[in-house]
Amino acid sequence: MSDITPSGLILIDKPEGVTSFDVVRKIKKLYGTNRVGHTGTLDPLATGLLCVLIGPSVKASDCLLSEEKTYVAGMKLGITTDTEDITGKVLSECKELPTKEDVVKAAKSFVGEYMQIPPMYSAIKLNGKKLYEYARDGIEIQREPRKVEILNLDIDGNNDEYIMNVSCSKGTYIRTLCSDIGQKLGCGAVMSSLRRTSCGSFNIDNALTLDTLEKMDEEQRLSLLIKPNQIFSYLPKVNLSIFFEKLCLNGCEIYQKKINTNFEVDEKVGVYGSEGFIGIGQVSEYEQGSAIKLVTRFI
């Protein structure tokens, strides 16, 4: 490996049957660094877009986790399982299935905000232990409902098999959405397949398989990394003079009236200095007025 410290984002098309951690482990080996993370777990059953951050760019994780995601999901009616997907232990079966019209109506009723109870088979931690670890030990944990938002949902199919195209907020479990739809219909339902197609502005069309990445040499792999300034190119840009750049890097807030900007409170901006992209700033209101303060630094 070269002396270059790899940093950036790589888009991976995760295959079925491997975990997100398996992908991270492979990327660590290919890029020669242990500083690797991703922006949203995909279950082994699921395929599709996994955004993997490498090196100093792992700081972008929290920002990308908050992005909306889109999925293509298979839903099978007339069955419930302990995992809310087709791989779990069957808990109930129902042969009386609703009409397509009723299925579409029930599914679309979830568009908007709703309170979703996370599944036991999830990576959410409680007392340092993941929920799926409790589930494997036969322990049921009381979970608090979380507000999620289904931004858009299209559905088609017939009999007991349906396909949904879903756009949703962070933290939404598609398995649980399928289960909730089945519960509303009274026949039960599980997720039979799942493919993530986008995360924020990143699309599966630009993702690579691990096999393709493995066949490349080091220079080719490094050239594929999307740099932090490219990741956040959609943010409004704030260019600082050397004076304000130093203040910003020392943790000071930069008052908008002094740099002639007028962004709204809570708005995030890309902050640039003499060497280019510095990081992400956020606007807040202070005693002396509205100011931008660095919240994620990349240099």
N, C-alpha and C positions, 0 to 999 in steps of 0.2 A: 504493500500500500504506500501511497505517496505521503508527503508531510502535510498535504492540504487537509484542513479540517472541514469535513463535509457539513453543509448546513443548507436546509431547505425542505421542501415538501415533495413527496413522490406519491403519485396516484396509483394504487394497486387494485387490480380486479381480483378480489379474493375468490378462490374456488370453494366449492362445497366440500365439507368433510375436514377442514382445518380450522383452527381457532385463530382469532385475531392475534393472540400471543405468538402462535406459530409463525405468522407473517412477520411480526416485529423481530422475532429471533432470527429469521432468515435475513431481514434487512440489516440487522446488526452485523451479521457475518459479511454480507456483500459490501457494506460501506465501512467496515472496520472501526465501528464505534458502538459503545454501549448506550449512548445518549439517543435513544429512539423511543417514540411514543406514537399513539394514534388518536384520532378524534371521534371515537364512537365505536364501541364493540359491535361486531357482527357475530352471531351465533354460528357454530359449525354448520348448521343446516343452511344458513344464508350465504349468498354470493354477492359479488358486486363491489361497489366503490368503498375502499378503505383509504382514508387520507393519512399517510404516515409522515411524521415530522422527524427530522434528523438534525443532530447537533444543537447549536444555540436556537434553532428555529422551533424547538419543542416549546419555547415560551409562547408560541402562537396557539397552543392547544386550547386554552380556555376560550379564546376568541372564536375559534372554529367550531368548538363544541356547541356554541350558542346558535349556529346557523341552522336554517330549516333544511330538512332532508326529504327526498322523494324515494318511493319504493314501488316495486311491482310485487304484489303479494297474492299467493294462492290461498283460497279459503275453502275448506271442506265442511259442509253442513252435516248435522245428524250425529255428531260425536263430540265428546269432551275428554280431555286428558289432563294429567297432573301438571304437564309443562305448557299447556295451551297451544302446543303444536303437534304435528303428526307423529313425532318421535316418542311422545310420552306414553305413560301407562293409561289405557282406556278406563275412564271412570263411568261413562254412560253412553248409550246409543239410542237413537230415535229414528224410526223409519218414516214417520209422518213429516214430510218436508213442506215448507211454505212455497208459494208461487214465486216466480221471478220478480213480479211486481212488488210483492211484500219484502223480498230480500233487498231489492234496490232501495225501497223506501226506508227500511230499517238502517241500512248502511249509511245512506245520505243524512239520516237524522243525527249522525255523530259529527257532521261538519260544524266547525266552530269550537269553542272551548268546552271541555268537559272534564270532570274529575275522574281520573283513572287510577286504579289500585295496581301498583307494580306487581308483576308475577313473582312467586317464590323462586322460580328458576331464573334469577337475574344476578348481575354482578354488584348490586347495591350492597353496601357494607353496613353492618350493625355490630357494634362492639368489636370492630376489627375483623369481623368474619363475614364473608359474602353470603347473601341469602340462599344461593343455590347449595352452599355447603350445609346450611341448616336443613334444607329440603332433602338432601341426600341422606341425612341422618334421621329423616322422618319427623322433623320438628317444623311445625307451622308457626310462623311469626306474624303477629298483627301488623299490617302495613297501613300507613296513612295514605289516603288518596292524594294524588298530585294533579295540579291543573296542567293539562296539555291542550294543544290546539290542532285540530284537523283542518288544514287550510283548504284542501281540495280533495275530493274523492270521486273517482269514476269506477263503475263496476259493471261487469258483464259475465254471463255464464248461464248455466241451467242445471236442473236437477240438484245434485249435491256439490258441484264444482263451480267456483267463481274466481275471477281474477279482478283484483282491485289495483288501481293506480292511485297512490296516496301521497300527498304532500303534507308534512306535519312539522310541528315544533320539536325542539330538542326534548329528550326524555320520554318521547312517545314510544310505547311498546306495541308493535303491530300485532304480535301474538295476542296481547290482551285486547286490542281493538277487535280482532276476529272473535275472541271469546265473548266480548261484550255484545257484539252483533248477534251471535248465536243465542245468548241469554235473552236478548230482547225478542228474538223470534220464537223462543221457547223450544228450540230443537237442538241447541248446542252447536258450536262450530270451533274448528281449530285452524291454525295457520298451516298450510301444506307446503308452501314454498315462500322464499323471500329473496328479492334482489334489490339492493340499494343502487339507484341510478344517478343520484346527485347529492351533493352536500354544499349548500350555499351556491357559489358560482362555479364549482367544480363538477364535471360531468364524467360519467363512466366511459364515454367515447374517447376520452383522453387518458384512460388508465391502461396500465401494462400488467400482464400476467407475471408471476414470479419466474416462470420458465423463460420468458423473453428476457427478463432482467438478468437472469443468471448467465445467459449466453453472451452478454455484452462485456466489453473490457471496462476497466476502472474509469478511463476517461469518458467513455460513452455514458456510464451510469452517473457520473458527476455532472455531466452536461444536461441531464434530464431534471435535475433538482430545480424546483420553482423557488426562487429566493423570496425572503420576507417582503421586500418592496413590491414584488409581483403578486404575492398572496393577498396583500392589502391595497392593491392598486385602485380598488373601488372607493377607498376612503378619500374625502377631501384632503388636499395637500396644504400643509403649512410649512413655508420655507423660512428658517430662522437665520438671522445674521450670526456671526461668530459670538458676539456678546450674549445674545439671548440663548444661543446654543449651549454655551457653558453653564448658564443659569439653569437651563432645562435639565442638563445632564447631572447637575448637582441637586436635583430634586425640587427646584423652585417652580412655583406656578408662574406662567407667563401671561400677563394681563392682555386681553384682546385689544384694549384701547391703545396699547403701546406698539402693537404689531399690525394694527389696522385690519383685524378680522372681526367677524360678527356671527360666530356659530352659536347654535342653540345650546342651552344647558343639557348635559348628558350626552351630547353628540360626540362621536369619536372621530379623530382625524389622524392622518398620517403625518408624522413630524419629520422634516428633513433639515439637515445641516450641511456643513462644508464638505463632508465626506459622503453625502447622500442620505439614505434612509436611516433614521435614528430609532424610531419606534412608534407606538400608538399613544396618542394623547387623548385625554377626555376633558370636556368642558364642565366646569363647576362654578358655582357662585360663591364668591368670597366677600369679606367686608369691604374691600376696595373695588369690587366689581367682578365681572366675568373673566375667568382665566382658564388657560389650558395647562394641564399637568400631565407629565409622562406617566402612563400606567403600565406599559410593557416596553422594555428597552431591549434593543437587538444589537447594540454595540457596547 
